[in-house]
Structure formats: C-alpha cells, structure tokens
Amino acid sequence: MAVLILGSTSPIARAVADQYAARGHSICLAARDVNEAQRIASDLEIRHQVEAKALAFDARDFDSHPDFIEQARQSVGPIDVALVAFGAMGDQELSQRDFEKARQVIEVNYTGAASLCEALAEEMTHRGQGTIIGITSVAGDRGRASNYIYGSAKGAFTLYLQGLRNRLADEGVHVLTVKLGFVDTRMTFGMDTAIPVAAPDAAARAIVDAAGQGTEVLYYPRFWRGIMAVIKSIPERFFKHLSL
Ligand SMILES: NC(=O)c1ccc[n+]([C@@H]2O[C@H](COP(=O)([O-])OP(=O)(O)OC[C@H]3O[C@@H](n4cnc5c(N)ncnc54)[C@H](OP(=O)(O)O)[C@@H]3O)[C@@H](O)[C@H]2O)c1
C-alpha cells in the first residue's frame, strides 16, 4: 500500500507518515522544502525498512497539481491513502489590511487543497479505491472576528470534503474529514490557550485509526465536538459581541 503525505514538514503529517511506515507501507512525502522531506524519508526508511520518497510541491501552484499527482504515483505506485495536511494560519490583522495576505491564506487552505483533492479523486476513481484524508479545523465551524480569514478557508474546505465524500461514496473512494482543535505545532507555538493542546503523535494515531475504520468526520481532540456544538448554538446577535 502507498501513502502520499502532502505537507510533510508538519509534525502531525510527519507522525501520520511514521504510523503508516511502521505498518510497512510505502510513503511519498511531499513538501515545499524537498530537502527536509528527503531527510524525513531517509529516517523512515532506516527505522521502518520501507520505501520512502520525497517530492516537491506547492499548494498554490494549481496548474502543476495533476502532473504532480502523476509523479507521486510513478514514484511509489498507485496511491491508496492521501493525507492533505498542509495549511497556513496567516495573520488575521495583516490580512484585514492587505488582501494579498488574505488571498494567500485562502489559496493554501482552500483552493490548493481542493485542487489537489480533485487530482487525487481522478486518480483514485480510476482504480475504484482509495482514501483521502483532509485536515481542516474547528475554526471552520463558525466565523469568529479574530480568525475569520483562516476560518472561512477551512470552513470551505470542510464543505468541499463533505461534497467530495458524497460524490465518491459509490466509487470505492472514502473521504475522511479531520477537524482539529489545538495541537502542539509551529501553528500554535506561543499561543495562550486555556484549552489543552494535544500532542501530534496522539492526533496522528486518532487520524490513522479513523481512516482505517471508515469514519466520516473526526474531531480531535474529541471534546472539540462538544465545544463546537455549544459555540454553534450561541445566537448571532450575542455571538457578534463576544471577543472570540
Ligand atoms: N496545530 C493546530 O492546532 C491545528 C489546528 C487546526 C488545524 N490545523 C491544521 O493542521 C494542518 C497541519 O498544520 P500544523 O499544525 O502541523 O502546522 P505547521 O507545522 O505550520 O504545518 C503546516 C504545513 O503546511 C505546509 N504549507 C504551508 N503553505 C504551503 C504551501 N503553499 N504549499 C505546500 N505546503 C505548504 C507547511 O510547509 P513549510 O514547512 O514549507 O512551511 C507545513 O508542512 C494544517 O492544515 C493546519 O491548518 C492545525
């Protein structure tokens, strides 16, 4: 079985790659920084005695995506599982002042993710099998003043994954939506939060288990499903005055 990891310098993505390599699967690690991806691939090969390749890609280079997926298929064989892990939080205040910054956040988290998922769907429906795992965020469940550019891009990706899952349901291809709360990575570094932050390894275990079980939507940490249910239930006329 071959696993493609998109955004493999993310600690969560790296931990997912490690889990699949430990199970003996071939891994293709894709990242903007191909040298770093190569270092991670070499480490997987040594520790797990599996084939691991590294490829360069950029989520915003949309036109290259179909060829890139073909390149991945040629490097490790037909892709059975693909993890779409890349993302960028950006800076909300900068995005409000300069739409170019907002555009980058939207293009990485939504347009790029959808573009790669379309190319993956094409490849997987051909063979009538495969699993696409899309990492999105609880930030996409409700628009908040402090984070609505990133949140809206993740929310769009969440909706996209839902539609893709429905489109592929009878084609042998499964789509898992992963809605992450706080996980300890570069993205949350230095953040002051009262809510516990999960370890990337634990998140990866939950993601790999959910993919194996054919789960449709995973909240991780799981208590975020409850938190978001409460947040979504607050009427807009009150919510808009909360500083969230
Ligand atoms: N950590 C959290 O609490 C949390 C919560 C909710 C959702 N998420 C989501 O979880 C996923 C993993 O993030 P993380 O927390 O592990 O953060 P991270 O360490 O910052 O990882 C983000 C990854 O996205 C890649 N990336 C950014 N822009 C890209 C582009 N244009 N093309 C290709 N790759 C690009 C980064 O590559 P470079 O190394 O080249 O920058 C890096 O591999 C993201 O989708 C994020 O939105 C995280």
The ligand as a Tripos MOL2 file, in Angstrom:
@<TRIPOS>MOLECULE
LIG
   48    52     1     0     0
SMALL
NO_CHARGES

@<TRIPOS>ATOM
      1 N1         -1.8780   22.9000   15.1040 N.am      1 LIG1
      2 C1         -3.1580   23.1380   15.3070 C.2       1 LIG1
      3 O1         -3.5900   23.4340   16.4260 O.2       1 LIG1
      4 C2         -4.1360   22.9990   14.1690 C.ar      1 LIG1
      5 C3         -5.4990   23.2190   14.4560 C.ar      1 LIG1
      6 C4         -6.4220   23.0730   13.4350 C.ar      1 LIG1
      7 C5         -5.9970   22.7170   12.1750 C.ar      1 LIG1
      8 N2         -4.6640   22.5400   11.9180 N.ar      1 LIG1
      9 C6         -4.2730   22.1620   10.5700 C.3       1 LIG1
     10 O2         -3.3860   21.0570   10.6420 O.3       1 LIG1
     11 C7         -2.5740   21.0380    9.4710 C.3       1 LIG1
     12 C8         -1.1220   20.8590    9.8650 C.3       1 LIG1
     13 O3         -0.6710   22.0490   10.4900 O.3       1 LIG1
     14 P1          0.3740   22.0860   11.6950 P.3       1 LIG1
     15 O4         -0.3790   22.4220   12.9120 O.co2     1 LIG1
     16 O5          1.2020   20.8580   11.6910 O.co2     1 LIG1
     17 O6          1.2080   23.3770   11.3310 O.3       1 LIG1
     18 P2          2.6210   23.5500   10.6040 P.3       1 LIG1
     19 O7          3.6840   22.8630   11.3460 O.co2     1 LIG1
     20 O8          2.7400   25.0110   10.3800 O.co2     1 LIG1
     21 O9          2.4400   22.7800    9.2150 O.3       1 LIG1
     22 C9          1.8490   23.4120    8.1070 C.3       1 LIG1
     23 C10         2.3160   22.6880    6.8680 C.3       1 LIG1
     24 O10         1.7400   23.2960    5.7180 O.3       1 LIG1
     25 C11         2.7800   23.4960    4.7700 C.3       1 LIG1
     26 N3          2.4750   24.5640    3.8290 N.ar      1 LIG1
     27 C12         2.1370   25.8510    4.0960 C.ar      1 LIG1
     28 N4          1.9720   26.5260    2.9500 N.ar      1 LIG1
     29 C13         2.1990   25.6540    1.9310 C.ar      1 LIG1
     30 C14         2.1870   25.7450    0.5100 C.ar      1 LIG1
     31 N5          1.9170   26.8910   -0.1360 N.pl3     1 LIG1
     32 N6          2.4680   24.6270   -0.2050 N.ar      1 LIG1
     33 C15         2.7820   23.4600    0.4060 C.ar      1 LIG1
     34 N7          2.8160   23.3140    1.7530 N.ar      1 LIG1
     35 C16         2.5380   24.4000    2.5000 C.ar      1 LIG1
     36 C17         3.9990   23.8120    5.6070 C.3       1 LIG1
     37 O11         5.1640   23.6820    4.8340 O.3       1 LIG1
     38 P3          6.5070   24.5550    5.1330 P.3       1 LIG1
     39 O12         7.2990   23.7190    6.1000 O.co2     1 LIG1
     40 O13         7.1410   24.6720    3.7910 O.co2     1 LIG1
     41 O14         6.0670   25.8770    5.6880 O.co2     1 LIG1
     42 C18         3.8410   22.7320    6.6780 C.3       1 LIG1
     43 O15         4.2600   21.4890    6.1880 O.3       1 LIG1
     44 C19        -2.8620   22.3440    8.7320 C.3       1 LIG1
     45 O16        -3.8000   22.1120    7.7060 O.3       1 LIG1
     46 C20        -3.4900   23.2060    9.8020 C.3       1 LIG1
     47 O17        -4.3180   24.2040    9.2570 O.3       1 LIG1
     48 C21        -3.7180   22.6690   12.8970 C.ar      1 LIG1
@<TRIPOS>BOND
     1     1     2 1
     2     2     3 2
     3     2     4 1
     4     4     5 ar
     5     4    48 ar
     6     5     6 ar
     7     6     7 ar
     8     7     8 ar
     9     8     9 1
    10     8    48 ar
    11     9    10 1
    12     9    46 1
    13    10    11 1
    14    11    12 1
    15    11    44 1
    16    12    13 1
    17    13    14 1
    18    14    15 2
    19    14    16 1
    20    14    17 1
    21    17    18 1
    22    18    19 2
    23    18    20 1
    24    18    21 1
    25    21    22 1
    26    22    23 1
    27    23    24 1
    28    23    42 1
    29    24    25 1
    30    25    26 1
    31    25    36 1
    32    26    27 ar
    33    26    35 ar
    34    27    28 ar
    35    28    29 ar
    36    29    30 ar
    37    29    35 ar
    38    30    31 1
    39    30    32 ar
    40    32    33 ar
    41    33    34 ar
    42    34    35 ar
    43    36    37 1
    44    36    42 1
    45    37    38 1
    46    38    39 2
    47    38    40 1
    48    38    41 1
    49    42    43 1
    50    44    45 1
    51    44    46 1
    52    46    47 1
@<TRIPOS>SUBSTRUCTURE
     1 LIG1         1 GROUP 0 **** ****
